[in-house]
Amino acid sequence: MHGPIKPPPETEAGAGWRRGRLSPPLREVFRSVPVPQSGWRRLLSFFGPGYLVAVGYMDPGNWATDLYGGSAFGYTLLSVVLLSNLMAMLLQHLAVRLGVATGRDLAQACRDHFAPPVAVLLWLVCEIAICACDLAELIGTAVALQLLFGIPLLAGVALTGLDVLLILLLQRWGFGLIEAFVLALLILIAGCFAVEIYLASPDWAAVAGGFVPRPEIVADPTMLYVAIGIMGATVMPHNLYLHSAIVQTRAFELTAAGRRQAIRFATIDSSLALTLALSINAAILVLAAAAFHGSGAVVMELKEAHRLLAPALGASLAATAFALALLASGQNSTVTATLAGQVVMEGFLSIRLSPFLRRLVTRGLALIPALFVTASYGEHATAKLLVLSQVVLSAQLPFAVIPLVLFTASRAKMGEFAISRPLAATAWAVAAAIVVLNLKLLWDATAGAAG
């Protein structure tokens, strides 16, 4: 059956925590994945959580910024996609380190460190962010259903509520099945974009040049705005909570050496998974640049991209592959949002809800505004709702990034697993850059809405 349901000893990580032993995160799957004693299978046993996290870096909310960036500016913003993913790799490593070394997820750590009113505030803003993420996934899935099967958008929005049954089924059969399901959909998304790129025949020399940062990204206000949007949509706050919890599904040895190896292997897993996310995000931007930039068309909506792809590339397969990848992206993100919601509620409040009730509440909070906007203002308003969801996510990001760096840089809390001073300085610089860029994105979006 499952391994022993207990967190690592308090003294292994550091004595700077106020509470002693805690209820394990995601108790039903805690330490449920066995880790072989040696050999390459030991490394492979840590593969899986990174791909659940990587899903958040290629959800439907990312697609809009990548499509706009590629269609408007060609391959120039590929350097921003690369830089964003490198920042994400560092932050996910910190989440892994916190979870493995302390036996706490980020939500539990926040509840332990901050005063109760602050912890409640952090929980509230995180719940809002999860609902915003769920809203983006709901809209993306509904658009994909319309493109593939001709289902009206309003009906598609309503149908997406049924995916709760899929999540419950997967959870009943073990965490490994959830990881396999997510990985299968990621492979499907990658395959669809491989077909798209083949049909688009991009200028590969220009693609390579796009990964080199250029001064005009900062000099051009419009390009800078899109670049901030790409960076702001890349790092998802709930992923940091989720990763610090699901890394503890592995039954690694509860010793200093066992933890060090678990951190190393889990970081390899997440780095490889985020490299796949980088490839897919870059592929979306490259596709938009190759298909639309030369014609002068600036694409900002998912349906518009689908409509223009077939004529631009001369093959209806391109449009079908795009819609199929969008559907897979929406379903994948649904899985991770569900798990992140469970981690956040249990970690901050120590309240356990059944998976069905948890999913019902989260999806209901996202479903109501999507149905209302679609019914009242038509299909074009859903694109604005998608953008709004990314703005809400951006506003919440500092509340997750700053505590994560604060905890992992503390020797009192992490003991020998605290990050080094150079890495801490880098992490604080990354946190500051992400916070500033996201705040500017929020300011610009608010000013634009007011104007």
N, C-alpha and C positions, 0 to 999 in steps of 0.2 A: 504494500500500500504506500502511503505517503511517508516521508521522513518525519523525524520528530518535530512537532509543532512548538518550537521555541526559538526566540531570537538569540543572536550571538551574545555571549557574556558581555556585560557592560564594560568591564575593565579592559577588554581587548581594544576598543576604539579610543577611549578617553573618558575622563571623569567629569567632563564639563556639562553633562546633561542633568537636568533636575529630576527627571523621572527615571526609575529603574527599568525593569523589563516591561516591554510593551506587547500588546496583542500583535501578532505578525501581520504585515500587510497582505491582502488577498489570501486570507487564511486557508481557503479551500484548495489553493494551489501552491502554498508556501512550501519550498523545498521538496516539491513533488517530482522534479526532473532529476533522475539519478546522474551522477558524474562518475565515469569510470576512473579507475585508479591511475592509469597511465596511457600513453599512446595518443595517436591522432584523434581517436574517438573522444578523448577527454576535452580537447579543444572544440570539437564539433558539438559536444553536449551543451556548450554555451551559446551556440548559434540559435537565434530565434527572437529574443527580446529586441535586438537592434532593428529587425525588420518591422516589428510592430511600431517602433518609434519612428522609423523612416517614413511610414505611411503619412504622418503629419506634415512631412516636408514636400509632399506632392499631392495634397488634397485639392479639391476644385477651387479653393480660394487662391492657390498658387497659380493656377492655370491662367487666370485673367491677367495678372501682372506679366507673366512670361509671354503671353500672346501679344499684349500691347507693346511690351519692350521690343520684341522681335520684329513686329510689323512696322513699328514707328522708327526704330533706330538700327535695324539690321542686326549684325552680330556683336555690336559694341558692348552691350550689357552682359555678355557672357562672363566677363571678369567679375561682375557683381554677384552673379549666381555662384561662381567659384568661391569668392570671399565669404559669402553668406554661409555656405556649407562648411567651410573650414571653421568658422565661428561656432556653428552648430556642433561639429565634432568635439570641440573643446568642452562645450557646456554639457553634452551628453556624457562625456568622460567624467566630469565632476559629479553628475547624477549617479553614475555607476559607482564611483568611489564612495559617495555618501551611503548608498544602500548597502554595499558589501561590507564596508568597514564598521558601520554603526548598527546595522540591523534595523535602521529606521528609513522610511521613505521621507521625501521632502516635506510632505504635509505633517507627518508626525514630528519631524524636527522643528518645524515652525511652531507647532502647538507647544512643544517643550520649551522653546527658547523665549517666545514672546508672551507678553501679558495676555490674559484671555480676551479682552476687547480687540486687541490687535490681531490675534489669531482668528477671531470670528470675522473681522473685516477681510483678512486674507482669504478666508474660506468663501465669503460672499463674492468677492471679485473673481475668484477662480471658478466658481459655479457659473457666473455670468459668462466668463470666457468659454467654458465648455459648451454652454448653450449656444453661444455665437458660432463656435466651431461646428456644432451639430446642425445649425442653420445652414451653413455653407455646404455641408455634406448633403443635407436634405435637398437643397436647391439643385446642386450638381447632379444628384441621382435622378431627380424629377426631369431635368432637362435631357439627360441621357435616355430615359424611358420614352420621352416624346420623340427624340431623334431616331431611336431604333425601332419603336413600335407604333408611333403615331398617337400615343396616349396623350390626351390634353394635359397641359401643365398642372391645372388645378387637381385633376384626378391623380396625376403622378405624385404630387406633393402628399396627397392623402395616402396613397399606396405605400410610400416609403416608411410609414409608421409600422408596417408589418415586419420590417427586418428585425424587430425585437425577437421574433420567434427563432430566427436563424442564430442570433447570438446565444440565446438560451440553450439551443440544441448543441452548439459547439462547446459551451461551458460544461455541459453535462458529461461530455465524452473526454474531457481532459484538456489541459492547457496546450499540450503539443499539437492537438488538432486545430486549435485557434491559430497557432503560429504557422502550421502548414497551409491553412486556408488563406491567410494573409500573404504568405510567400507565393502561393499559386496565383493569386490576383496580381501581385507585383510582377511576376513573370509574364502574365498576360498583358499588363500595361506596357512593359518593356518591349514585348514582341510587337504590339500594335504600333509603337513609335518607331521601332526598327523598320517596319513596312513603310510608315510615313516618310521617314528620312530617305529610304531607298527611292521612293517615288519622287521626292522633292529634289534630289540630286543637288545638295548645297555645294557652295564653293568652299572646299575643305581648307584651302589656304586662308581664306577670310575667317573661317570658323576658328582656326588656330590663333589667328591674330586677335580675335575677339576676347580671348582669355587674358590678354595683356591690358592692364588698366590704362585708360586714356584721360588726359586732363579735361577734355570736353564733357566728360560725365559730370564733373563738378561745375564747370563753367556754364553749361546749358541748363537753365532752370527746369525746363520740362523733362529733360533727360535725368536730372538729379531727382526730381519728384518720382519718376518711374523706378529709378534705382532704389530709392528709399522704400517704395512699395514692395519691390522684390525682396529686399532685406527684411522688411517688416513682416512679410507673409511667410518667411522661411522658418524662423525659430518660433515654434509653438509652445506657449507656456505650460500647457497641460502635459506635454511630452516629458518635461523635466520631473514632474511628480510621478508620472507613469513609469518612467525608466528606473527611477530609484526603487520602485516597488517590484517590478517584474523581474529584475535581475536577481531577486531573492527567491525565485522559483527553482533555482539550481541548488542542489544539495552539496555544495562545496564544503571542504573541511573547515571547521570553525577554529582555525589556528591562524597565527600571523602569516605563515607561509601559504596556507590555503587561501586566505583572503587576497594576498598579493597576486597569486596566480589567477584567482577569479576576476580580479580587477583587470589584469592584463588580457585575459581571454575575452571578457565581456566588452572591453574597449575595442579589441580587434573586430568582434561581431558588429558593434555599432558603427565603427568606421567603415567597414565594408558595406554595410547596409546604407549608410549615408552617401557613400560613393555611388551606389545605385540610384539613390534619390537625386544626386547631382546630375547623373547621366540623363535621367528622365526630365528633370527641369530644364537642363540645357537642350535636350531634344525638342521640347515644346517651343523654346525660344528660337532654335535653329529652324524648325519647321515654319514658324511664323515669318522669320526673316526670308527664307528661301521662297515661300509661297506667295507672300503678300508685299514685302518691302519694295521690291522692284516695281510693282504696279501702282504704288502710292496708296494702297488701301491700309488704313489703320484699324485694326480689329480689336475691339474691346469686350465683346460678348461671346459666350461659348457657342450660342446658336448661329451667330454670324460667321464664326470661324468654320463651323460645320458646313454651312451653306456655300462658302467660298472655296472650300478645299477641293472638291471634285472638279470644278472648272479650272482652278489654278493648276492642279497637278494632272489633269486629264484622266482621272480614274475615280470611279465611284467608290472603289475599295478604300480610298483615303478617308472619305467622310465616314464610312462604316467603322473603320478602325479607330478613328477619333472618338466616335460616340461610345464604342465598346470600352475603350480605355477610360473614358469619363465615368461610365457606369461602374467599372471595377474600382476606380479611385474613390467614388462615393461610398461604396460598400465597405471597402477597406478602412476608410476613415471612421465609419460607423463603429467598427469593432473597437478601435483604440479609444474613441470618445467614451464608449460605455465603460471600459476598464478604468480609464482615467477618472471618471465620475465616481466610481466605487472607491478608488484609492483616496481621492480628495475628501469625500464625506467621512469615511472611516478614520482617516488620518487626522483630520482637524477636529472632528466631533466625537469620535469613537461610537458612531451610530452605524449599525449594520442594517441595510435594507436588502430585501430579496432582489436578485438580479432583475426580475420582471418589474418590480415596482420602481427600482432605480432607473431602468431604461424608460419606463412609461413616463416618469416625471420629466426626465431630460428631453426626451423626444417630444413630449407634449408642449413644453415651454418653447421649443423651436418650431413646432408644427403650427401653433396658433398664429404667430405673426406672418408666417409664410402663406398660410391659407388666406388670411385677411388681406394681405397686400396683393396677392394674385387675383383674388376675387374682386377687389375694389378698384385696383389700378391697372390690371392687365399684366401681361407677361413681361413687358419691358421693365416694369418696376422691380422684378426679381433680381435683375442685374445690379441695381442700386442697393438692394438688400444684401446681396453677396458682398459688395464693397464695404457696406456698413459692418458686416460681421468681421471683416479683416481689421477694420478700425478698432472695434471693441477688443479683439485679440491683442492688438498693438498696445492698447492702453493698459492691459493687464500684465504685460510681459515684465516690467520692472519688479513687480511684486513677487515674481518667481526667481528671476535671475539674481537679484541682489542677495536674498537669503541664501541661495545655493552657494555663491562664491564666499559669502561670509562664513558659512559653516565649514566648508571644505578647507578654507585657509586657516582655521582655528586649530591649533595643536591641543588646546584644552578639550575640544570636542572630538577630534579625529585621532589624537595620539600620534603614533608613528605614521599614520596614513594621511596626515595633513599634507596638502600640496606644498611644493617648494616655493620659496619667495619669488624666483623668476616666473614660475608658472602662475603664482597668485597675482603678480603684477600684470601678466598677460591677460589673465581672466578678468581682472578689474577693468583693464583697458577695453576688452571686448564687451563687458557688461555696460560700460559707459557709452561706447559707440552705439550699441544696440538700443540702449535707453534713449539717447539723444535722437537717433534717427527715427525711432518709433514715435517719440514725442513730436518731432517735426511732421511726420506723416499724419498724426492725429490733429495737430494744429492746422495743417493745410486742408485736411478733409473737413474740419469744422468750419474754417474760414470760407471754404468753397460752398458748403451747405448754407452758411449764413448769407453769402453773396448771392 
